[in-house]
Amino acid sequence: MAKKTLSVLCGTALLLVTPLSISLSQTEPLPTTPQRIGGWYPLFFSEFSQAPLDVLIGQIHAGQVARVVIHFDEQRALAERIHDCLLTAADFKAELAADVPADTPETQFDHQRVSLTVTLQAPP
């Protein structure tokens, strides 16, 4: 049987699921608890707030974070403050990305918001 991978979007995390081959003679029980396989989540800032950064810094210290991208438009100073906080508190260099999405009559963006995309490590 050829292995196939199924991508499932669950909330804000992308999960990769590989189907199991099960035969009637299988003697080992199937896992009953879900296993963490990586993923991502967003954080949003309109102003500086230490509390969500403390949670993120804890995850970085625990080795759970692979990458952080800080997206900003008009709030470069806020984005740099968040970047510097992660660098100082966790010795973690996040990526800064200047995003300037264009507003349309159908879509209006919050240009004052800074968003972080946190990518989690897949377990070994």
N, C-alpha and C positions, 0 to 999 in steps of 0.2 A: 504494500500500500504506500503510495507516494505521500510524503508529509506535506501538509499545507498549513500556512499560518493565516489566521483570521484576525483582522484588526477590528477592535470594538472600541467605540468612543463612549467612555463612561464618565459622566460629569465633565470634568475638565482634564481627565487623565486618559491617555491612549494606552490601552492594554493590548498586548499581543498574546494570543491564545493558540497553542498548538494542540490539535485533537489527539486524544490518547487512543492507542490500539488496545482493545480489550478482547481477550479470548475467554471462553468458559473455563479453561484449565488454569486461569490466573489464580495464584494463591496469595499474593500480596494485596493488602487492602489499599484502596485508592485514598489519596490524601483528603482529609476532611476539612482542613483549614486552608483558607486562601493564602497564597504566597505573593509577597511583594515582588514585582518584576520591573520596577521603574515607573516613570510617568512624569508629569509636570503639573504645576499649578500657578495661577497668577496672584500677584499682590498689587493693590492699587493705593496710591498716595495722592491726596490733594494738598497735604501739608505733612511736615515731618512728624513721625510718630515712632517712638522707640520700641513700643511693645511688640508689634509684628516683626520688627528687625531682631529683637531678642530671641524670638522663636526661630527665625531663620538662622541666626548665629548659632543657636544650640544644635540645629540640624547640620550645619557646616562642621561644627566641632565633633559631631557624632559620625562624620563621614558619609552622610546621607545625601549630600548635594553635589551634583556633578558640574552644574553650570548655572549662572544667573545672568540674565540680560536685562538691563535697565533701559526701558523705552521712554523717550520724552519728546515733547514738542516745544512748548514755550517755557517749561520749567527746568531749564538746564541747571540752575543753581540747586534746586531740590534733588535732581538726579545725581549731581556731583556730591552732595552731602550724604546721600544714601550710599553711594559708591565708597566714599571715604570712611563711612562708618563700618562697612563690611571689611574694608582693607585693614583698618585699625583694630577692630575688635576680633576679627577672625582670620586675619592674614589671607583674605580671599579676594582675588581680583575679579570683579564682575565686569561684564562688557557694557559699555555705553553705546546706545543706538539712537541717533536722532531720527525720529519718525515724524513726518509732516503729512498726515493724511488730509486729503482735500475734502472739504464739505461739499455736499450736493443738496439739491432740494429735498431728496429723500433721506439723506443720512447726515446727521450733525455729530461731530466728534467733540469730546471734552479736551481741548488743547492744553488745559491747565493740569491735567492728570499725568502722573508718572506711573507707569506700570512695570512690574518686574515679572519676568517669566523664569520660574525656578524649575530646573530640570533635576530630577532625583536620580541617584545612582541606582543601577540595577544591582541586586545582591550578588555576591560571588557564587 
